[in-house]
Amino acid sequence: MSEIGEAIGTAVEGGLLARIVGGARGGHVTDKDGNPLEKGHFAEGTCLNCGTELTGAHCHACGQKAHLHRTIGAFMHDLMHGALHLDGKIWRTLPLLAFKPGQLTRRYIDGERMRFVSPMALFLFSVFLMFAVFQIVGLTAPTEIKPNVDPEKTLNMVREGASEQRERIQERLDALPADSPERAELEAKLADADEGLEGIEQVEKFTLDKSGTVNFNLTGIEALDEGLIKKWKENPSLMLYKLQASAYKFSWLLIPLSIPFVWLLFAWKRRFKAYDHAIFVTYSLAFMSLLFIALSVLATAGIGGGWVFLALLVIPPVHIYKQLRGTYELSRFSAFWRMAVLCTIIVLVVLLLFLWLLVLLGAF
């Protein structure tokens, strides 16, 4: 947090210094080529890019905007505008995304592009913001996981404990008369103890070498056992960090992973194309990211965990239902059963595939 504060402070200082240096000359300020500047904007009569005489707001030859700015305020506006087109579009997009997602998705698919933030821009920004907020509120992978556990010692302790428990059961059983009604119960416990000892002895997935480390032979595939699984064993903290970083960098994979499954829900409806499903999925993922941001902030602010959990259970399916119904113009029943399939099966499959890809990507 201190680094963020220092960065903001440095940026402010740089902006103030730029204003002082820029205004220290007095009179008419010009650039290095002598073009006049008025309130931080060029006041040129010809295009600074191609030299064509300007007759409007843009150069008719190369398309560059006329009267370019040179102010830090305008630069910050361009920065935010370039990242998310943060102008009137965002205020038209977010309310519809939250309360009328189906209408937003259908209008964008039907061609109303300039009125709304594009789904991909909104998705990328929301994912960036989500991971930033998670970092601030502490929802990050643990960094202190101690992998240096003696597996041989642990296994011996488990075996000794199981053996002692079996001996105690055997002693109690031997002390009972042959017609005691408790013998059946103790004999069952003795059988369970024997089965547990056999299980311990038959753990062949882990083989201890001379150095006392563990060789993982879980899959029989050397590339996985000696690569991915070994890395997770040796440095779980690093692998968790890499998994989290990969989740941020490759979050866009959720879109192509989801599209085929959404297409299956409408495979017999030729009216809807893959593009429609892509817009639906991207807007939906953007909303879920923004929802997670809001709930994480509320939880950090002291809102009861039960309310946050309830919101996670209720809001996503309701939002998906409304978006399905409006985007694809479905009846209540058609939207409901598709929502149920999406929430119970498709989301789970997509998340498992995404997690598997992240694990594989983290191995290299």
Sequence and secondary structure as in RCSB ss.txt:
>XXXX:A:sequence
MSEIGEAIGTAVEGGLLARIVGGARGGHVTDKDGNPLEKGHFAEGTCLNCGTELTGAHCHACGQKAHLHRTIGAF
MHDLMHGALHLDGKIWRTLPLLAFKPGQLTRRYIDGERMRFVSPMALFLFSVFLMFAVFQIVGLTAPTEIKPNVD
PEKTLNMVREGASEQRERIQERLDALPADSPERAELEAKLADADEGLEGIEQVEKFTLDKSGTVNFNLTGIEALD
EGLIKKWKENPSLMLYKLQASAYKFSWLLIPLSIPFVWLLFAWKRRFKAYDHAIFVTYSLAFMSLLFIALSVLAT
AGIGGGWVFLALLVIPPVHIYKQLRGTYELSRFSAFWRMAVLCTIIVLVVLLLFLWLLVLLGAF
>XXXX:A:secstr
 HHHHHHHHHHHHHHHHHHHHHHSS SSEE TT  EEETTEE  SB TTT  B  SSB TTT  BSS B  HHHH
HHHHHHHHH TTHHHHHHHHHHHH HHHHHHHHHTT  TTS  HHHHHHHHHHHHHHHHHHHT S  S       
HHHHHHHHHHHHHHHHHHHHHHHHHS TT THHHHHHHHHHHHHHHHHHHHT  SEEE TTS EEE SSS HHII
IIIHHHHHH HHHHHHHHHHHHHHTGGGHHHHHHHHHHHHTTT TTS HHHHHHHHHHHHHHHHHHHHHHHHHHH
TT  HHHHHHHHHHHHHHHHHHHHHHHHT  HHHHHHHHHHIIIIIHHHHHHHHHHHHHHHHT 
